[in-house]
Amino acid sequence: MIEAISLDDEKKWDLIIRSFKDFDVYYLSGYVKAFRLNGDGEPMLLYFEGENSRAVNVVMKRDIGKYEKLSSFVEEDVYFDFTTPYGYGGFLIEGEDTRQLDIEYTDFCRNNHVVSEVVRFHPLLGNQQKAGTVYGNVCLGKTVAIDTRSPEIIWKNFTSKNRNMVRKAQKSGLKTYWTRDEGIIEVFMEIYNATMDKDQAAEYYYFGRNFYESIINDLKYNAMWFYTKSEIEIAAISIFLFANGKMHYHLSASRKEYRHMAPTNLLLYEAALWAAENGYETLHLGGGLGASCDNLYSFKKAFNRQSDYDFYLGKKIFCEDIYEELVGYREREKEFDAGSSFFPLYRA
C-alpha cells in the first residue's frame, strides 16, 4: 500500500522519516515548507510498506494546468507531476525486494493522474541503486563532500592551494561566526541577490523573506547561517543544513570586494570544523552548475581531493499517452525544441 501524507500531519511525517536509518534533512517536513511558500508545488510524503520491504519518498506535487505554457490546453486540478524538492531526495528503501514497490507506486501515480516524475537522487546515500527498478537513472556528474570525522582529516584532504587560501583569509583578519538570529536575513538577501545578479541567475533563485524565515523557524534544530566578517561588515555568508550525521552547504554568497581575501574558503573550513566538533561525518558541498565539472566544481573539489560522489537523475513516465499529448501541445510553439533532453519535455 502507498500512503500519502500531507504537511497537515507533520508529526506523523517526521516520525516516519526519522524511523529510516539513512534519513536526511531534505526529507523533513520543516525543509519542504519553505519550498511550498516558494511556489514549487504541494509537498507530499509517500510511504510504502510491503511484505519484505518499506520505502519513503518526498515529492512536490505540481499541477500541470497551472503551468503557463499549458494552461490554455489543460484545466487545473486534472493532471499532475512529481519532482524532488530543491536539493536531493528520492526513495529511501529498506529491504531488498523492490518489485512490489514498483508495481504499487506506478499504480498509485496512474490512479492519481500523476503523468511523470523527475528525481534528484542523494549522492551521499547512493539511493539510486535500489530505486533503479522504479526509474530510468542517468548519471549527470560528480559532487564533493568534506570528510569531517576529525580536524586532522579535514586539513589533510585540502589541496595545498586551498590551505594557502585559508591561511590568507586568516592573516587578513577575517573571522567566522554562526547564528540563528532572524536579523541576519536582510544582510543575507542583500549579498545573495547581488551574487545572483552577477551570475545572471533565473528568477526562481530570488527567494523571498518568508522563505528564509521558514528555513530558520521550521528547521529549528537543523539549520543556521555561518558568515565571515571583516572589521566592518560581512564578507561571505552561507546557510547550512544538517541532520543525522550529514551537513549540507545550502545557499551561499559573498561580496565581490572581498573575494580576493578568500572569505568563503575560510567559512567552509570553519563550518567543517564545527561539523567535526558536533558529530557530523560529512559536509556535502554539492557539484558544479548543472552537475558539470566547471569552476564551481573545481573550487569545491579543493576541499577534498579524495571525494568522489556520483549525482543521478531518475526519470519516469507513468501516463505515456497523456505525456505525449502534453508534448504535442508544446510542439505547436514555433521555438519549442522537441529534441531537448529536458525532462519532463512538456516543461522544457
N, C-alpha and C positions, 0 to 999 in steps of 0.2 A: 504494500500500500504506500502511496505517496501522500503525505500530509503537508498541506500548505499552511504556513503560519505567518501572520502579518505582524507589523510593529505594534498593533493594538495589544498583543500579548508578548511584550518584550521580555518579561521574566521567564516565560517558557522558552522563548527563543534562545536566550543566553544560557539557560540550564542545558539545553540540548547541545549547543555549540561547545560549551566547556566540558561536556562529557566525552568529547572526542580528543584523543591523546595529542593530535597534531594541530589543534585549532590555532588560529592566529587572529590578530586584531581586525583584519579585513572581514571576518565573519560575524563580528559582534553587532548587536542591534544599534549600539551607540555610534558605530562607524557609518552605517548606511543612512542614518538620519540626515546628516549634512548633505548627502547627495540627493535625497528626496527634495530637500529645500532648494537644491541647485537645479531641479527640473530634470533629473536623469531618469525618472520613472518611479514606479512604486516598488519598494523593497519587499521581497518575499523570501522566507526560508522554506526550502523544500526538503522534507525529511522522509527517508525511505528505510523501512525495516523489513528484511526478508528472513528466510529460514536460516541462512548461513552468513548473512552479511547485513550491514546497515550503512547508510550514506547520508550526507547532508550537502546541500548546495544553496548558496545565497545568490539571488539574482535581482536585477532591476527589471521589472515588467514594464514594457513600453507599449503605448497604444499607437499602432501604425496609423490610424486615422487622424492622429494629431501631428503627424509628420507633414510639414507644409508642402512638400513636393508630391504627396499622395493624397492630401486632404480633399482634393476635388473628385477623387475616384472612390475613396474608401470612407465609410461612415465611422465615427468614433465608437469605441467600445464593441468592436466586432472582431478585429484581428490584432494580435499582439506579437511581440518578440521579446526574448530574454537577452540580457547582456550581463557580464560580470560588473559589479560596482567598480568604480575607478580604483586602479591598483591591481591586485592579484586575488585569485579565488579558484573556483572550480570545485568539483565534488571532492569531499573528504570521504574516503571509503575504508571501512574496517571489515575484514573478511575477504576471501579470495573470489567468491562466486559473484560475478557482475552481470551474468546473463539475465537474471530476473530483474535487476535494476534497469538494464537497457530496455527490456520489454515494457515494464510498467511506467518508466519515465516517458518513453515515446508515446504510449497510450495516454498518459496524463496530459502531455503537451497538445496532442491532437484533439483530445476531448475539450480542451480549454482554448482552442483556436490559437495556439502559440505556433507561429509559422516557422521560426528559426531561432537559433541561439548561437551566440559567439562567446567564447570563454577565454579569459586570460589566466592560464594556469600559474600556480605559485612556484617560482623557480626553486626556492629553498626546500619545498616539500616534494617536488617531483611528482605531483599528484596526477599528471597526465598519463603516467604509466598504467595505473589501474583503470582510469577512465577511458582508455583507448578503445575499449569495446563500444563505448557510447558515442564517441565523437571521431571525426577525422581530424588528426592533430598535425600541425605544421610547426617546425622549429623556426622561430623568427630571428633568434640571435642569442647573445650572451648577457648575463647580468653579473654584478660584482657584490660580494659581501665581505666585510671585515670579520675576521675570526677574533672575537672579543673574550676568549676564555681567560686571558691574562694580559696585563700591560706589556709584558715582555713579548708575547706572541704578536700583539698589535704592531709594535715598533719593528719587530723583525721582518714582518711581511710588507712594510712600506718599501717603495723604491728609494734609492739614495737621494734622488732629486726631491722626492716628496718630504723626506726627513729634513732636507735643507730648507724647503719652503715653510715647514712648521717652525723650525728654528728662526727663520727670518721674521715670521709673524710675531714670535715671542719677543725677539730682540727689539722689534718696532714698538713694543709697549702694548700691544693688543691683549685684551683679557676676555675670557669666555665665561658666560653665566647661563643659567637656565631659569625659567619662570613659567608659572601657570596663570599669571595675572592677566585679566582681560584687557588691561590698559595697554598691553603690547600690540593689540590687534591693529590699531591705527598706524603705528610705525611699520608693522609688517606689511600692511596693504600698500602703503606708500612705496616701500622699497620693492616689494614683489611686483606691483603693477608697472613700475618703471622698468623692471627687468623684462616683463612680458612685452612692453612696448619695444624695447631694444631688440628682442628676439622675434618681433612681429608675430606673436602668438595668436592663435584663434580666439575668438570672443569667449568660447567656453571656459578658458583658463582664468578669466577675470571673475573670481568668486566674490560674492557679497559679504558684508559684515556678519549677517546671520549665519552664513556658512561656517565662519571661523568661531563664532560663539557656540555653535553646535559642537564643533570638534572639542573645544576646551571644556564644555559642560557635559556633553553626552558621553565623552570618553574621559571621565573624571580621573580614572586611575591608569589611563593608557595613552596619554598624550601630553606633550609640553613643548615649549619653544626653547631652543638654545640660540644664543646670539653672541657675537664677538664685537667688542666695543673699543673704540679709541678713547682718548681722554674726553672727547666732546660729544660723540654720537655713536650709534650702532653702525658697524661697517658691513656685517653679514648676519643673516638670521634665517633659521630653519625650523620647521615643525617636524618633530619626531614622534612616531607611534611605537608602542611596544606592548607585547603580551606573550606569555607562555615561552619565555626564553629567547624571543626574537624581537629585534628592534629595527625600525624602518625610517630611512631618510625620506620624508614625505614631500614637502614643498620647501623651496629654498630660494633665497635672493641675496644680492649684495649690492652695495653702492659702487658704481664704476670708479669713483675717485680713490677707492681703497684697494682695488683688486691687485695692484702691484705689490701690496703688502701681504697677500695670501691669507685673508681673513677666513675664507671658507676651509682652507686646509687645516688651520688651527681649530676651527669649530668642529670639524669632523673628527679630528684627533681627540679633542676633549669629550665629545659625545661618545666616542668609542671607549674611552677610559671610564666614563660614567656607566656605560653598559657593562663593562667588566666588573666594576665595583658592585653593581646591583644584580648580578647573576644572569645577565643576558649573554648568550653564547655567540650570537651573530648580530651584526649591524648591516642590514641589507641596503645597498646604495642604489640598486636598480641598474639599468643599462643606458645606452645612448638613445637619441631621439629615434623613435620608430624601431627600436631594438638594433640599430645599426652600430657598427664599430667606428664611431665618429670621435670628435674631440672630447665630447662629454664622456663617452665611454672610456677614453684614454685617461682622462682626469680621474675617474673613479677607479680604474684599474691600478693606478699608482698607490692606492691604499691597501691593496692586497695582490701581490704578484702571483699568488697561488690560487686565487679564486677562479672557479670555472663552473658557472651555473648556466643551464640552458633555459630559455624562455619559450614556451609553447603556446600556440593559439589553437583552440578547439572550435570546430565548426559543425553545425548540424542543421539540416533542413527537415522539419517534421511534416510539413504540409507542402509537398512539391508542386501540386497544381496551383495552389494559391501563391506560392513563391514565384512561379513563372508568370502568373497573371500580374503580380505587382511589378516585376521587372518589365513586363510588356508596357505597362503604363509609363514607366520611366523612359522607355525607348522611344516614346513619341517626342521627347525633348531633343532638339537639334544638337545640343552639345553633350548629350549623355554618352559615356564611354561604356559600351556593353562588354568590352574586353577587360574592364578593370578587375583587379584581384580583390577589391574591397568586398567585405562580407558583413552583413547581407548586401547583395548587389543592389537591391532596390533602395538602399540608403546611401549609395555611393555619391 
